[in-house]
Amino acid sequence: MDNKEKILLADDYIDVFADLKTILIKKGYEVHSEMNKIESIEKLPSAKPDLAISDIMANKNYEGFKLTQQILKSSEKLLKHE
């Protein structure tokens, strides 16, 4: 069984996104990544990340603070079902 720590990476800036993903994978992390906030939120239940990294200042379709709020809400739901 693979016990890699899981990271959800969410960023809409392609260069930062690609570089971070590459670095994290090389460091041995299991990376779940999305460039879309909605897809990041949808991935939470299956990914169950240990850490989420998100862009705070983003375009109108993607904002890190909103993603963080959704992660907190989803985390509360996940913890209740465990």
N, C-alpha and C positions, 0 to 999 in steps of 0.2 A: 504494500500500500504506500502510496506517495503522500508524504506529510508536508508538502511545500506550503509555506505561508501564502495566502491568496491576497492579491491586491486588485482593487477595481480602479482602473485608470480612466479618467474622463477629462478630455481636453479637446477643444475645437481648433486648436492651432496645430496644423499637421506636423511641422518640424519638431516642436516640443513633444508632441504626442509620440511620434516615431522614435525620437531619441530616448525618452523616458522608458518606453516599452522595451526597447533593445537593452538598455542598461539593467532594468529590473529582471528581465529574463536571464541575462548573463550572470546576474547575482544569485540566481536560483529560485526566484519567485514565480509562482503561477499567476500570470497576469490576465485579467479579464478587462478588455478595453473597449471603449465606445467613444465616438466623437459626437454623440447625440445624447442629450440629457434624458430623454424619454426611454431610449434603449438602455441607458445605464441603470435607470430605476427598475426597468423590467428585468434586468439581469440579476438584481439583488437576491431574490429568493434562491435561485439556483447556484449562484456564485458563492454566497455567504462569505464575503471578503473579510479578512482580518484588518485591512486598512483600505481606505478610499483616498485617492489623490485626485483633486479636481481643480480646474481653472476657476478662479473666483470672478475675474473680470472677463466677460465673454460677450458674444453677440446677443442679439435680442432673442434668439431661439435657444440659447444655452447660457445658463447662469449658475455658477458654482454654489452660491448661497442657497438657491432654490433646490439644487440637487442635494445639498447637505441636509436641508429640512426634510426632504423626502427620505433620505437614508435613515434619519432618526426615526421617522414614523414607521418605516419598514422594519427597522431593527426592533422596535417595540412590539410589533406584530409577530416577528419571527421568534422573539424571546418568549412570548406568551404561548406559542405553539410547541415549544421544545419540552 
